[in-house]
Amino acid sequence: MLIETVRGWQYNIMGYTLKTVESILSAADPDALTTFRDGGDGWTAVEVLGHLRDFETVIFQRARLTVEQDMPDLPFPDPDALAREHDYNHRPWRTLLAQWQQERADCLAYWQARTETDWERPALHPRRGHLTLLDQLFLTTQHDALHLEQMTRILAEKRLVR
């Protein structure tokens, strides 16, 4: 199997994630999206969406740094601080989703334009250590899956999906 095929599968998953999040949020009780919190004091479903949007920007920045610099230190902003700063619960979720969709499209276009040598370029993640650009692609789809589970659990636990 060619690695190009595997990367293509990851790109497809990233597209499906956007559609899945839109379906989840569209089906939920609108009040539940900003009321119920993960574990009672964690993020709301809209805050999870805001996090996904914010970290798409971080992921894109990391990819560019990895390609453009030799062994760069990758940024890792505090997700909770970003959630407080951006006050997602007072922003329309469809706006956050549209912003994430655009950032994801830009990121995917960047990744799809990479050469084979770009994929093996190393970088240093503050928590995970040495990562190649390919590792970062796989971590992105894992990150999506973790937060899809979180979002659906927040809503399903409260049985507030219409």
Order of alpha helices (4+ residues) and beta strands (2+ residues): alpha-alpha-alpha-alpha-alpha-alpha-beta-beta-alpha
